[in-house]
Amino acid sequence: MSGRPLLVIPFIFILGLAIMPKATLAHGSVTPDADLCIIRIGYYRAHFKIYLPQSRGHNEYCEDIPGTGTATFVMEYEHSGLGNVPIDFRVIRNVTGKGVFTILEDVEEIDNLDDVTLFHYPATIQPDVFTYLFPFNEQGEFVGIVTVQQADTGEIYTAVFPFEVGFAGVPIWLWFIVGAIFLQLNFLWMNGSIARWRKHLAERAEAEPARA
């Protein structure tokens, strides 16, 4: 019986993943900060948001987009220097196999970015706020890549953020149903009900030939 409580450990782990904000799971450069999403490009910082104006109005999304349609990517500069340097923005299909855990090193291992690029906005200075519109006509996993280069030092900074289009995540109620079922099965296992049920089935199977 001492080993049976260990059965609850996987459930606790799964439930923890379910209720943990997705942004804390991802290893990209976009992280939640109060009610805002912050993208970090080297020491530069900006408020990052995505809109689907045609289908979702003024709703803001930090990373994942719940559906296809024209998406507006917005970076409001927290660091004033971003308005003085060219910003290169690219979105690629996520072929790394790492999902939300994709990091810059994974992207750097891709042989040819152009082969997997969905769109590329060449380095351009946008003094006040960075905006870019793109019609997403396909669902799937993608990676955003933001690159800036300092004019005086030539230093290059890159931020990556994995995101999905057309996936809103597993509903929390489904996790509670799975959890309730798991806890009930664990209870039946720990109090011996499952063992008694299996023994009853075995005895019944042995008795059937005798009756025949």
N, C-alpha and C positions, 0 to 999 in steps of 0.2 A: 504493500500500500504506500510505502514511503516515496516510491518513484512516480506515483500517479499525479501528485500535484504539479509535477513538471510539465504536464500536458497544458497547463494554463499559460505557460511562458510564451509559446508561439502566438496565442491569442492576444496577450498583452502587447507583444511586439507589433502585431498587425494593427491593433486598435490605435496604438501610438502613432503609427505611420498614417493611419486614416485621418486622425484629428490634427496632425501636425500640418501647419501651413505649407503648401507646396513650395513656396519660395525658399523656405528654410532647407528643403531637401535638395533643391537645385544647387549646382556649383558654379552657376554663371555669374555675371557681373551686375545683375539686377537684383536688388534686395529691398525688402519692405522697410520703410522708415516712417513710423506713425501711420498716417493715411496716404503716404506717398510711396512711389517706387523710385529708388535712387539707382542710377547707373554710374559706375565708377570706371573711368578711363584713365588709368594711371592715377595721378593726383587730382584730375578733373572730376567734377561731379555734376550731374544734371538730374532733374526730375523727368522720369521716363513714363510715357503713357501711350496707349493705343486706343483709337476710336474706330467704331464701325458706324459711321453717321447715317448710312442709308437704312440699316436694319436695326441698330441699337441706340440711335440718337446720341445723347450726350454721355452715355455710360462709358466709364474709363476702365481699361484693362491693363494690368501690370505686365503680363507676359502672354499667357494663353489667350487665344481668340476663340470665342464659342462658335463661330460660324464663318462661312466664306463671305466675300463681298469686298468692296473697296475699303482698305484699312488706311488710317491716317496715323503715322508714327510721329510722335512729338517728343522733343527733348527741350525742356526749359532749363537754361543754364543756371546752375547754382554757383559755378565758378565762372567769373566774367571772362576769363581768358579763352573760354571755348568759342566766344564770338569773334575771336581774332585768328583762329587757326582753321585750316581746311578740315572738314569732317567727311570721311569716307564711310559710306554705309552700304552694307551688302547683306543679303539674306540667301542662305543656301539650304538645300535639302539636307536633313540630318542623316548622313550615311555612316556616322561613327558607331552606331549601335549602342551608344551610351545614354540615349534619351535625355532626361532632365539633368543628368550628371555630366553632360558634355562640358569640357573646359577647353581653354585655348590650346593646350598641348594636343588634344584630340583633333582639333581643326587643323593644326599645323601638320599633322600626319597625312592629310588628304593630298594626294598627288597633284591634282589639278582642280583648283576651286572653280574655275570657269565651267567645268563639266557639270557641277552640281549647283551652280548659281541660279537662283530664281530671279533675282534682280540685283542690279549694282548701281548705286548712285555715286559717281566719282567725287573725289575730294573737292569740296566747295565750301567757301566761307558763307555762313548764314549768321549775320551779326547779332540778331536779337533772340531768335528761337529756331531750332532745327525742326523742319516739318517735311514729310515725304508721304505721298499717296501711292498706294499700289493695289490693284484689284486681285485679291486672292480668289482664284477660281478652283483651287484644289485644297483638300484637307490633308493633314499629315503632320510630320515632325520637321521642324526647321531650326536653323540657328542664325541669329542676328549677329553681325560682326561690325563693330564700330571702331574705326581707326583714326587717330589724329597724329599729326607730326608738328613738333615745335619748330618754329621758323628759325629761332636763334641757335638752338643746340642740335637740331635735326633728330632729336629723340622721338621715337615712335611708341605710342601707347595704343594698346588694343583691348577692347572689352568684347566678350561673347556672351550671348544669352540664348539658351535653348528655349523653344516654345512650341506649342501645338496649335493647329487651326482645326476647328470643328470638333473639339473634345472638351467637355465641361467637367470631366472627372467622374468618379464613382459617387453616386448619391450617398450622403451620410446615413440615411435611413437604412440603406442596404447593408452597410457595415454593422449597424445595430442588430439587424435580423441575423446576419451571419454570426455575430458575437453571441446572441442569445441562444442560437442553436448549438454553438460550440460549448457554451457553459452548461447547457442542459445535458449534452452528451458526456461532458466531463464529469458532471455530478452522478449520472447513471453509472459511469465507469468506476468512480471512486467508491460508491456505496455497494458495488457488487451486482447491480441489477443486470448489467450487460452480460456478466459472467454467468449469472443464473439463467438468463434467457438463452444463452448459447448452450448451456448444459441441458436445458429443457428441450431445445430443438434436437440435440444429439440423442437424448433418451427417446424422444418421440420417433426419430428416424430409425433407431434400433428396434423399437416396438412394432413398427409397421410390418416388417417381414414376418414377425411372429404371429401377428393377427391374420396375415394372408395365409 
